[in-house]
Every structure is written in structure tokens, then in C-alpha cells.
């Protein structure tokens, strides 16, 4: 598996897990570029989803 095409300056890292069927991909973007703002929005959505999972327990 390769990192997705990134059109803005940033970084993509693949991390292998103990389970050979799973991979963790991290994406970063330099502050001040549009991709950075979009990644921050995506992170806020993920945090909200995690909060709902905890609240539903």
C-alpha cells in the first residue's frame, strides 16, 4: 500500500501494525495551506465521532 497522492506540501507515513491486514496512514500538512485547514476540520469530525461513541456506552 502506498500513501495517497498529496498535492500540497506535507507528509504521509505508513505504519505497520501487529495485524498484517491493517495499516495506519498519517497525513500532515504545513500550516497556512488549504490542506492544513481541511485536515483540522477532518480531525474535529473524528473527535466528535469519538465523543459520541464514548457517550453511547
Order of alpha helices (4+ residues) and beta strands (2+ residues): beta-beta-alpha
